[in-house]
Amino acid sequence: MKRNRANRNIVVNYLFVFFMSLDFTHGIIIIYLTTVKGFSLLEVGIMEGFYHVASFLMEIPTGAIADVWGRKMSRIIGRALGIGALFTALYGDTMLVQTLGFMLIALSNNLESGAGDALVYDTLVSVDAVDTYMNVAGKQELTFQVASIAAFLAGGMLASISYPITFGLSVVSCVLAIISALFLTEITIEKKEAFSRSLAREIRKYRDHIISSIQVFHKDIRVLFLMLISEGFFTVVVVSFFYLQSHWTEQGFSQRTITTVFAVKGVLGGVAAFRSAVIEKRLARKWTLLIIILSPVIALWGIALTPYSFFFYILLGPVEGYLIAAMGTYINELITSKERATVLSMQSMIFSVIMILMFPAFGAFADATGTDTAFLLFAAVISFLALFAFFRLVPPLTTK
């Protein structure tokens, strides 16, 4: 019975991830904001900065909500807020309204980050199948990539016809994700304190949980180092994703061409994610970390200095697919079920801190000097950080 419940949870989770990832606006949102709404790259960078400020402030509180009061409910509320963010993006005409929309989608993503992976990992723990996590995570990433590829390709075509239709179909996807989430089963590995009718007692329980989760980094510094390397990589992927939309548009490429490049990257990422368990068995952890550190450096210099920016951006795809499964496994091995969602949310908080600094800075520099020069500086900064990671963060991860 328990095994059947776990299997259903995994299957339903794939379905939820598919609909959650079927966002037809994702590949064209910067183009939409700059060409239709008339915002500058600096203004978009500031909006994205506020997104990450909100994400930073809410990551730990929302992670604790998932741990203390339920991962399933956290995911449902997150998708509902995502619907609100889509309406705000479509109808908001001022920078203030669009910024509020960015903050709303941040809260939506906060409620999902940590909660989803924690539910999946604990589902496998409950049936003594945790050794299959990397395989499950790889299939989940493949599901994400398939949905993203479909959204990129369809979104590019739909946007050329009607932006309201593009946003409307994304709302439908959110609704289908919510329906899917209703069929998930909450998993409890460690005994939790029963819900109290006393608000003060619930607040203390919530506070104590956050404190104990933060102490995880003190107990094992490797958790922090793994998160820093992982989120440094994702910073490169996300900044490149958003600003290459503008960069390639300036170079005369169509929305359909740009979204096709994103789709190709997604295909390679999905294949690598699906085969991540096999790849991980053949690579020592040191080599995995080295690939994760070096690939964004190579990709950024290729984007900045060569006419083959499509190729070098696509190069990040398979590394990203493998990273998500491998690093997720490494980190989950070091934390407990009780604090899993909160600690994994802290990983997203680290990403937000980096992006608060990086995203608006890139936008300001791109407005002042052009995206070509901005990518050149970005490559130099990431190269310096990669050297630091290789000499200061990798040794403790491979010797302990």
C-alpha positions as CSV (number, residue, x, y, z in Angstrom):
1,M,0.0,0.0,0.0
2,K,2.8,2.4,1.0
3,R,4.7,1.5,-2.2
4,N,1.6,2.2,-4.4
5,R,1.1,5.6,-2.7
6,A,4.7,6.5,-3.3
7,N,4.6,5.4,-6.9
8,R,1.4,7.6,-7.4
9,N,3.1,10.5,-5.8
10,I,6.1,10.3,-8.2
11,V,3.8,10.0,-11.3
12,V,1.6,12.9,-10.2
13,N,4.6,15.0,-9.5
14,Y,5.8,14.5,-13.1
15,L,2.4,15.7,-14.2
16,F,2.5,18.7,-11.9
17,V,6.0,19.7,-13.1
18,F,4.9,19.4,-16.7
19,F,2.0,21.8,-16.4
20,M,3.9,24.1,-14.1
21,S,6.7,24.3,-16.7
22,L,4.3,24.9,-19.6
23,D,4.7,28.7,-19.5
24,F,4.3,30.1,-23.0
25,T,5.5,33.5,-21.8
26,H,8.8,32.5,-20.5
27,G,10.8,32.7,-23.7
28,I,9.4,36.0,-24.8
29,I,8.8,38.0,-21.6
30,I,11.8,40.3,-22.0
31,I,10.9,41.0,-25.6
32,Y,7.3,41.7,-24.5
33,L,8.3,44.1,-21.8
34,T,10.8,46.0,-24.0
35,T,9.0,46.1,-27.3
36,V,5.3,46.1,-26.3
37,K,5.4,47.7,-22.9
38,G,8.3,50.0,-23.8
39,F,10.6,49.4,-20.8
40,S,14.4,49.8,-21.1
41,L,16.8,47.0,-20.2
42,L,17.7,48.9,-17.1
43,E,14.1,49.1,-16.0
44,V,13.7,45.4,-16.7
45,G,16.8,44.7,-14.7
46,I,15.4,46.7,-11.8
47,M,12.2,44.7,-11.9
48,E,14.2,41.5,-11.9
49,G,16.2,42.9,-9.0
50,F,13.0,43.4,-7.0
51,Y,12.0,39.9,-7.9
52,H,15.1,38.6,-6.3
53,V,14.8,40.9,-3.3
54,A,11.3,39.5,-2.7
55,S,12.6,36.0,-3.3
56,F,15.4,36.5,-0.8
57,L,13.1,37.8,1.9
58,M,10.5,35.0,1.5
59,E,12.6,31.9,0.7
60,I,13.1,30.8,4.3
61,P,9.6,31.7,5.5
62,T,8.0,29.8,2.6
63,G,10.3,26.9,3.0
64,A,9.3,26.7,6.6
65,I,5.6,26.8,5.6
66,A,6.2,23.8,3.5
67,D,8.0,21.9,6.2
68,V,5.7,22.8,9.1
69,W,2.3,23.0,7.4
70,G,2.6,20.9,4.2
71,R,4.5,20.7,0.9
72,K,1.3,19.9,-1.1
73,M,-0.5,23.0,0.1
74,S,2.6,25.1,-0.5
75,R,2.7,24.0,-4.2
76,I,-1.0,24.7,-4.7
77,I,-0.8,28.2,-3.3
78,G,2.3,28.9,-5.4
79,R,0.6,28.1,-8.7
80,A,-2.5,30.2,-7.7
81,L,-0.2,33.2,-7.1
82,G,1.5,32.4,-10.5
83,I,-1.9,33.1,-12.2
84,G,-2.1,36.5,-10.5
85,A,1.4,37.3,-11.7
86,L,0.5,36.5,-15.3
87,F,-2.5,38.8,-15.3
88,T,-0.3,41.5,-13.8
89,A,2.3,41.1,-16.5
90,L,-0.3,41.3,-19.3
91,Y,-2.3,44.3,-18.0
92,G,0.3,46.3,-16.1
93,D,1.4,49.4,-17.9
94,T,3.5,51.1,-15.3
95,M,6.9,50.0,-13.9
96,L,5.4,49.9,-10.4
97,V,2.6,47.4,-11.4
98,Q,5.1,45.3,-13.4
99,T,7.5,45.3,-10.4
100,L,4.7,44.1,-8.1
101,G,4.0,41.4,-10.7
102,F,7.6,40.3,-10.6
103,M,7.5,40.1,-6.8
104,L,4.3,38.1,-7.0
105,I,5.9,35.5,-9.2
106,A,8.8,35.4,-6.8
107,L,6.5,34.5,-4.0
108,S,4.9,31.9,-6.3
109,N,8.2,30.3,-7.0
110,N,9.3,30.5,-3.4
111,L,6.3,28.4,-2.4
112,E,7.4,25.7,-4.9
113,S,11.2,25.8,-4.4
114,G,12.2,23.3,-1.8
115,A,8.6,22.0,-1.4
116,G,8.6,19.9,-4.5
117,D,12.1,18.3,-4.1
118,A,11.4,17.7,-0.4
119,L,8.1,15.9,-1.2
120,V,9.8,13.7,-3.9
121,Y,12.8,12.8,-1.8
122,D,10.8,12.0,1.3
123,T,8.4,9.9,-0.8
124,L,11.4,7.8,-1.8
125,V,12.7,7.7,1.8
126,S,9.3,6.4,2.9
127,V,9.6,3.3,0.8
128,D,13.4,2.8,1.2
129,A,14.1,3.8,-2.4
130,V,16.2,6.9,-1.9
131,D,19.0,5.4,-4.1
132,T,16.7,6.0,-7.0
133,Y,16.5,9.7,-6.4
134,M,18.9,10.8,-9.1
135,N,17.0,8.7,-11.6
136,V,13.7,10.2,-10.5
137,A,15.2,13.7,-10.5
138,G,16.6,13.2,-14.0
139,K,13.2,12.1,-15.3
140,Q,11.6,15.1,-13.5
141,E,14.1,17.4,-15.2
142,L,13.4,15.7,-18.5
143,T,9.7,16.4,-17.9
144,F,10.5,20.0,-17.2
145,Q,12.6,20.3,-20.4
146,V,9.9,18.7,-22.6
147,A,7.3,21.2,-21.3
148,S,9.7,24.1,-21.6
149,I,10.6,23.1,-25.2
150,A,7.0,22.9,-26.1
151,A,6.3,26.3,-24.4
152,F,9.3,27.9,-26.1
153,L,8.3,26.7,-29.6
154,A,4.6,27.4,-29.2
155,G,5.2,30.7,-27.3
156,G,7.3,32.1,-30.1
157,M,4.6,31.4,-32.6
158,L,1.7,32.4,-30.4
159,A,3.4,35.7,-29.5
160,S,3.6,36.6,-33.2
161,I,-0.2,36.2,-33.3
162,S,-1.5,37.5,-30.0
163,Y,0.2,38.1,-26.6
164,P,-3.2,37.8,-24.7
165,I,-3.6,34.3,-26.1
166,T,0.0,33.5,-25.0
167,F,-0.7,34.6,-21.5
168,G,-4.1,33.0,-21.4
169,L,-2.8,29.6,-22.2
170,S,-0.2,30.0,-19.5
171,V,-3.0,30.6,-17.0
172,V,-4.7,27.4,-18.2
173,S,-1.4,25.5,-17.5
174,C,-1.3,26.9,-14.0
175,V,-4.9,25.7,-13.4
176,L,-4.0,22.2,-14.7
177,A,-1.0,22.2,-12.3
178,I,-3.2,23.0,-9.4
179,I,-5.6,20.2,-10.3
180,S,-2.7,17.8,-10.5
181,A,-1.4,18.8,-7.1
182,L,-4.7,17.9,-5.5
183,F,-3.8,14.3,-6.1
184,L,-0.5,14.4,-4.3
185,T,-0.2,12.7,-0.9
186,E,1.7,14.5,2.0
187,I,4.6,12.4,3.2
188,T,5.8,12.5,6.9
189,I,9.1,10.8,7.7
190,E,9.8,12.3,11.1
191,K,7.1,12.7,13.7
192,K,5.8,16.3,13.6
193,E,4.2,18.3,16.4
194,A,0.5,18.4,16.1
195,F,-1.1,21.6,15.0
196,S,-1.9,23.7,18.0
197,R,-5.0,25.9,18.4
198,S,-2.7,28.4,20.1
199,L,-1.4,31.0,17.6
200,A,1.5,31.9,19.9
201,R,2.6,28.2,20.0
202,E,2.4,27.9,16.3
203,I,4.5,31.0,15.8
204,R,7.1,29.6,18.2
205,K,7.2,26.3,16.4
206,Y,7.6,28.1,13.1
207,R,10.5,30.3,14.6
208,D,12.3,27.3,16.1
209,H,12.1,25.4,12.9
210,I,13.7,28.3,11.0
211,I,16.5,28.5,13.5
212,S,17.2,24.8,13.5
213,S,17.3,24.9,9.6
214,I,19.8,27.7,9.5
215,Q,22.1,25.7,11.9
216,V,22.4,23.0,9.2
217,F,25.1,25.2,7.5
218,H,27.1,25.3,10.8
219,K,26.8,21.5,11.2
220,D,28.1,20.8,7.7
221,I,29.7,23.6,5.7
222,R,29.7,21.3,2.6
223,V,25.9,22.1,2.2
224,L,26.7,25.8,1.7
225,F,29.6,25.1,-0.7
226,L,27.5,22.9,-2.9
227,M,24.8,25.5,-3.0
228,L,27.2,28.3,-3.9
229,I,28.6,26.3,-6.9
230,S,25.2,25.3,-8.0
231,E,23.6,28.7,-7.8
232,G,26.6,30.4,-9.4
233,F,26.1,28.2,-12.4
234,F,22.3,29.0,-12.5
235,T,23.1,32.7,-12.3
236,V,25.0,32.5,-15.6
237,V,22.2,30.5,-17.2
238,V,19.4,32.8,-16.1
239,V,21.2,36.1,-16.9
240,S,22.2,34.8,-20.3
241,F,18.7,33.6,-21.0
242,F,17.1,36.9,-20.3
243,Y,19.6,39.3,-21.9
244,L,20.3,37.1,-24.9
245,Q,16.7,37.7,-25.9
246,S,17.5,41.4,-26.3
247,H,21.0,40.7,-27.7
248,W,19.8,38.4,-30.4
249,T,16.8,40.7,-31.2
250,E,19.2,43.6,-31.7
251,Q,21.1,41.4,-34.1
252,G,18.0,40.8,-36.2
253,F,16.9,37.3,-35.2
254,S,13.2,36.6,-35.0
255,Q,11.3,35.5,-31.9
256,R,10.8,32.1,-33.5
257,T,14.5,31.6,-34.0
258,I,15.4,32.7,-30.5
259,T,12.8,30.4,-28.9
260,T,14.0,27.5,-31.1
261,V,17.6,28.0,-29.7
262,F,16.1,27.8,-26.2
263,A,14.3,24.6,-27.2
264,V,17.4,22.9,-28.6
265,K,19.2,23.7,-25.3
266,G,16.3,22.2,-23.5
267,V,16.4,19.0,-25.5
268,L,20.1,18.5,-24.7
269,G,19.4,19.3,-21.0
270,G,16.6,16.8,-20.9
271,V,18.7,14.1,-22.4
272,A,21.5,14.7,-19.9
273,A,19.1,14.8,-17.0
274,F,17.5,11.5,-18.1
275,R,21.0,9.9,-18.2
276,S,22.3,11.7,-15.1
277,A,22.4,8.5,-13.0
278,V,24.5,6.8,-15.6
279,I,26.8,9.8,-16.0
280,E,27.3,10.2,-12.3
281,K,28.5,6.6,-11.9
282,R,31.3,7.2,-14.4
283,L,32.4,10.6,-13.1
284,A,34.1,11.2,-9.8
285,R,32.5,14.0,-7.7
286,K,35.6,16.2,-8.4
287,W,35.1,15.9,-12.1
288,T,31.4,16.7,-11.8
289,L,32.2,19.9,-9.8
290,L,35.0,20.8,-12.3
291,I,32.6,20.6,-15.2
292,I,30.0,22.7,-13.4
293,I,32.5,25.4,-12.7
294,L,34.3,25.5,-16.1
295,S,31.3,25.2,-18.5
296,P,29.8,28.7,-17.8
297,V,33.3,30.2,-18.2
298,I,33.7,28.6,-21.6
299,A,30.2,29.5,-22.7
300,L,30.4,33.1,-21.7
301,W,33.7,33.8,-23.5
302,G,32.3,32.0,-26.5
303,I,29.2,34.3,-26.4
304,A,31.3,37.4,-25.9
305,L,34.1,36.8,-28.4
306,T,32.8,34.6,-31.2
307,P,29.9,34.8,-33.8
308,Y,28.7,31.4,-32.5
309,S,26.7,32.6,-29.4
310,F,23.9,30.2,-30.3
311,F,26.2,27.2,-30.0
312,F,27.9,28.3,-26.7
313,Y,24.6,29.1,-25.0
314,I,23.2,25.7,-26.1
315,L,26.4,24.2,-24.6
316,L,25.0,25.0,-21.1
317,G,22.0,22.8,-21.7
318,P,23.5,19.3,-21.0
319,V,25.5,20.6,-18.0
320,E,22.4,22.2,-16.5
321,G,20.4,19.0,-16.9
322,Y,23.1,16.9,-15.3
323,L,23.7,19.4,-12.6
324,I,20.1,19.5,-11.3
325,A,20.0,15.8,-10.7
326,A,23.6,15.4,-9.4
327,M,23.8,18.4,-7.1
328,G,20.3,17.7,-5.8
329,T,21.4,14.3,-4.8
330,Y,24.6,15.5,-3.1
331,I,22.7,18.2,-1.1
332,N,19.8,16.0,-0.1
333,E,22.2,13.4,1.3
334,L,23.5,15.9,3.8
335,I,20.2,17.2,5.3
336,T,17.3,15.7,7.2
337,S,13.7,15.3,6.2
338,K,12.4,17.6,9.0
339,E,14.3,20.6,7.6
340,R,14.5,19.6,3.9
341,A,12.2,22.1,2.3
342,T,13.5,25.0,4.3
343,V,17.2,24.2,3.6
344,L,16.5,23.7,-0.1
345,S,14.7,27.1,-0.1
346,M,17.9,28.6,1.3
347,Q,19.6,27.4,-1.8
348,S,17.2,29.5,-3.9
349,M,17.8,32.4,-1.4
350,I,21.6,32.2,-2.2
351,F,20.6,32.5,-5.9
352,S,18.5,35.5,-5.2
353,V,21.4,37.3,-3.4
354,I,23.6,36.8,-6.4
355,M,21.0,37.9,-8.8
356,I,20.0,41.0,-6.8
357,L,23.6,42.2,-7.6
358,M,24.2,40.7,-11.0
359,F,21.0,41.2,-12.9
360,P,20.4,45.0,-12.6
361,A,24.2,45.6,-13.0
362,F,24.2,43.7,-16.3
363,G,21.1,45.7,-17.5
364,A,22.7,49.0,-16.6
365,F,25.9,48.1,-18.3
366,A,24.1,46.8,-21.4
367,D,22.1,50.0,-21.7
368,A,25.3,52.1,-21.4
369,T,27.7,50.2,-23.6
370,G,25.7,47.5,-25.4
371,T,25.1,43.9,-24.7
372,D,28.3,42.8,-26.5
373,T,30.5,44.7,-24.0
374,A,28.2,43.6,-21.1
375,F,28.7,39.9,-21.9
376,L,32.5,40.5,-22.1
377,L,32.6,41.9,-18.6
378,F,30.2,39.2,-17.4
379,A,32.7,36.6,-18.7
380,A,35.5,38.2,-16.9
381,V,33.6,38.4,-13.6
382,I,32.5,34.7,-13.8
383,S,36.1,33.6,-14.6
384,F,37.3,35.2,-11.4
385,L,34.6,33.6,-9.4
386,A,35.3,30.2,-11.0
387,L,38.9,30.4,-9.9
388,F,37.8,31.1,-6.3
389,A,35.4,28.2,-6.4
390,F,37.9,25.8,-7.7
391,F,40.6,26.6,-5.2
392,R,38.5,27.4,-2.1
393,L,35.3,25.4,-2.4
394,V,36.1,22.2,-4.2
395,P,38.8,20.9,-1.9
396,P,36.6,20.5,1.2
397,L,33.9,18.8,-1.0
398,T,36.3,16.1,-2.3
399,T,38.4,15.5,0.8
400,K,35.8,15.1,3.5
